[in-house]
């Protein structure tokens, strides 16, 4: 099979096209003929050698068709999504014509959508859905702040929250992105900054905050919540530096909840991928209730250009690669 391998750590030319044997069937796993896959920042960090683990074949998610499943958990020919479970990290991932994923990290995603649109759903929407409806327990009528909303993850969260009947206040560093976020359904857009809790009109009345900026803003996110409100830390657009000298006694608001979610737990005990309604999300997209179209679509031979666009922050949303 054709595959893209990580030849060395470095620039986009580190990704090299080659031929590899197709993955063999294995108990507890699913061999998938890959039709399309999403591109993620994690793969850029792996390519540069900035991640703790990086498999020879990168790619943490895909959509495709079941080629074999020795345990019978999925029928041969079924449309499925696969994500995490070591893909692209400890086992060969989705930058290939076939991959083999653990059963726990595969889900049916039957819907009458083009492969490019299906490929925009798995990692981004599974993570956004879990943050919103498991960690934040978001319900209709609540007010949610999404910090860093212009990222593909942030845009998916805006769409899911609006679709669920929440009032969404989105943040971005650029006023030029206001109209885009409003077009997704955000009630209002604010300029992102570390003192947002002092500027926002709803301070101390917010039900939930999804913080994708990270450690530099999470304490400010907690400060804008009502008593019993929840903040979920799930992104680090502002960098990975830890919270300096964090002391809850002096720095953390009282009576609020701080939660964290990392998508690397999908497929582990307590976090089955089956918990996420990926099929329902895909059906909502197919029915026009949710717009999950990718911002950019590349061919399999264009992986270098896809990584260049990602590295230059020119994507404008989710990017996918189709075979």
Residue pairs with C-beta under 8 A, 6 or more apart in sequence:
1 19
1 20
1 21
1 22
1 96
1 97
1 98
2 17
2 18
2 19
2 96
2 97
2 300
3 17
3 18
3 19
3 20
3 57
3 92
3 95
3 96
3 97
4 15
4 16
4 17
4 18
4 57
4 58
4 95
4 96
4 300
4 303
5 15
5 16
5 18
5 20
5 56
5 57
5 95
6 14
6 15
6 16
6 46
6 47
6 54
6 55
6 56
6 57
6 58
7 14
7 15
7 16
8 14
9 47
9 48
9 49
9 54
10 47
10 48
10 49
11 47
12 47
12 303
12 304
12 307
12 308
12 311
13 304
14 47
15 47
15 58
15 95
15 303
15 304
15 307
17 301
20 57
20 92
20 96
22 31
22 97
22 98
23 31
23 92
23 98
23 99
23 100
24 31
24 100
25 31
25 68
25 69
25 70
25 100
26 70
26 100
27 70
27 71
28 70
28 71
28 102
28 103
29 69
29 70
29 100
29 101
29 102
29 103
30 66
30 68
30 69
30 73
30 74
30 80
30 82
30 100
30 101
30 102
30 103
30 106
31 66
31 67
31 68
31 69
31 98
31 99
31 100
32 62
32 64
32 65
32 66
32 67
32 80
32 82
32 98
32 99
32 100
32 101
32 106
33 64
33 65
33 66
33 67
33 97
33 98
34 62
34 63
34 64
34 94
34 96
34 97
34 98
34 99
34 323
35 62
35 63
35 64
35 65
35 115
35 118
35 119
35 322
35 323
36 62
36 63
36 64
36 115
36 116
36 118
36 119
36 320
36 321
36 322
36 323
37 59
37 61
37 62
37 63
37 94
37 95
37 119
37 320
37 321
38 61
38 62
38 119
38 120
38 122
38 123
38 124
38 294
38 318
38 319
38 320
38 321
39 298
39 306
39 307
39 310
39 315
39 318
39 319
39 320
39 321
40 60
40 61
40 123
41 310
42 51
42 60
42 88
43 58
43 59
43 60
43 88
43 95
43 307
44 307
44 310
44 311
45 51
46 53
46 54
46 58
46 88
46 89
47 54
47 58
47 307
51 89
53 89
53 90
54 88
54 89
55 86
55 87
55 88
55 89
55 90
55 91
55 92
55 93
56 92
57 88
57 92
57 93
57 94
57 95
57 96
57 99
58 88
58 93
58 94
58 95
59 87
59 88
59 93
59 94
59 95
59 96
59 99
60 83
60 84
60 87
60 88
60 89
60 93
60 94
60 123
61 81
61 82
61 83
61 84
61 87
61 94
61 119
61 122
61 123
62 81
62 82
62 83
62 87
62 93
62 94
62 99
62 119
62 122
63 79
63 80
63 81
63 82
63 109
63 115
63 118
63 119
63 121
63 122
64 79
64 80
64 82
65 77
65 78
65 79
65 80
66 74
66 75
66 76
66 77
66 78
66 80
67 76
67 98
68 76
69 75
69 76
69 103
71 103
73 103
73 106
74 80
74 103
74 106
74 108
78 108
78 110
79 108
79 109
79 110
79 111
79 118
80 106
80 107
80 108
80 109
81 106
81 107
81 109
81 118
81 121
81 122
81 278
82 94
82 99
82 101
82 105
82 106
82 107
82 122
83 105
83 122
83 123
83 126
83 263
83 266
83 273
84 105
84 123
84 263
84 264
84 265
84 266
84 267
84 273
85 91
85 101
85 102
85 104
85 105
85 266
85 267
86 102
87 93
87 94
87 99
87 101
87 105
88 94
88 95
91 100
91 101
92 99
92 100
93 99
95 303
97 323
102 267
104 267
104 268
104 272
104 273
105 266
105 267
105 273
106 273
107 122
107 273
107 274
107 276
107 278
107 279
108 278
108 279
109 118
109 121
109 122
109 278
109 279
109 282
110 279
110 282
111 118
111 279
111 282
111 283
111 285
111 286
112 286
113 282
113 285
113 286
115 322
115 323
116 294
116 297
116 320
116 322
117 285
117 292
117 293
117 294
118 282
119 294
119 320
119 321
119 322
120 292
120 293
120 294
120 318
120 320
121 278
121 281
121 282
121 285
121 292
122 278
123 263
124 152
124 153
124 156
124 318
125 156
125 160
125 276
125 278
125 281
125 292
126 263
126 266
126 273
126 276
126 278
127 153
127 234
127 261
127 263
128 153
128 156
128 157
128 160
129 160
129 276
129 277
129 281
130 261
130 263
130 271
130 275
130 276
131 157
131 210
131 232
131 234
131 261
132 138
132 144
132 157
132 160
132 161
132 164
132 208
132 210
133 164
134 261
134 275
135 230
135 232
135 234
135 259
135 260
135 261
136 144
136 208
136 210
136 230
136 232
136 259
137 208
137 230
138 144
138 161
138 164
138 166
138 207
138 208
139 164
139 165
139 166
140 164
140 165
140 166
141 165
141 166
141 167
142 166
142 167
142 207
142 208
143 166
143 167
143 169
143 202
143 205
143 206
143 207
143 208
144 161
144 166
144 167
144 168
144 169
144 206
144 207
144 208
144 209
144 210
145 168
145 169
145 170
145 171
145 196
145 200
145 206
145 208
145 209
145 210
145 221
145 224
146 154
146 157
146 158
146 161
146 168
146 169
146 170
146 171
146 186
146 209
146 210
146 212
147 171
147 192
147 196
147 209
147 210
147 211
147 212
147 213
147 217
147 221
148 154
148 171
148 172
148 192
148 211
148 212
148 213
148 235
148 237
148 238
149 155
149 157
149 158
149 170
149 171
149 172
149 181
149 186
149 189
149 212
150 170
150 172
150 174
150 177
150 180
150 181
151 212
151 235
151 237
152 295
152 315
152 317
152 318
152 319
153 212
153 234
153 235
154 170
154 210
154 212
154 235
155 181
155 184
155 317
155 318
156 292
156 318
157 210
157 212
158 168
158 170
158 181
158 184
158 185
158 186
159 184
159 185
159 290
159 291
159 292
160 281
160 290
161 168
162 168
162 184
162 185
162 186
163 185
163 284
163 289
163 290
167 187
168 185
168 186
168 187
169 186
169 187
169 188
169 189
169 190
169 200
169 202
169 206
170 181
170 184
170 186
170 188
170 189
170 190
171 189
171 190
171 191
171 192
171 196
171 213
172 178
172 181
172 189
172 191
172 192
173 191
173 192
175 191
177 189
178 189
181 189
182 189
184 291
190 196
190 199
190 200
192 213
192 217
193 199
194 216
194 217
194 220
195 220
196 217
196 220
196 221
196 224
197 203
197 220
197 221
197 223
197 224
200 206
200 224
202 224
203 223
203 224
204 224
204 225
204 226
205 226
206 224
206 225
206 226
206 229
207 225
207 226
207 229
207 230
208 225
208 229
208 230
208 231
208 232
209 221
209 222
209 224
209 225
209 229
209 230
209 231
209 232
210 231
210 232
210 234
211 217
211 218
211 221
211 231
211 232
211 233
211 234
211 235
212 234
212 235
212 236
212 237
213 235
213 236
213 237
213 238
214 233
214 235
214 236
214 237
214 238
214 239
214 240
215 233
215 236
215 238
215 239
215 240
215 241
215 242
215 243
216 238
216 239
216 241
217 238
218 231
218 233
218 243
218 258
219 243
219 246
219 251
219 252
221 231
222 231
222 252
222 253
222 256
222 258
223 253
225 231
225 253
225 256
226 256
227 254
227 255
227 256
228 255
228 256
228 257
229 256
229 257
230 256
230 257
230 258
230 259
231 256
231 257
231 258
231 259
232 259
232 260
232 261
233 258
233 259
233 260
233 261
234 260
234 261
234 262
243 251
252 258
265 271
266 272
266 273
266 276
267 273
281 290
281 292
284 290
285 291
285 292
292 318
294 317
294 318
294 319
294 320
295 315
295 316
295 317
295 318
295 319
296 306
296 309
296 315
296 316
296 317
296 319
296 320
297 319
297 320
297 321
297 322
298 305
298 306
298 319
298 320
298 321
298 322
299 321
299 322
300 321
300 322
300 323
302 321
303 321
306 319
306 321
309 315
309 319
310 319
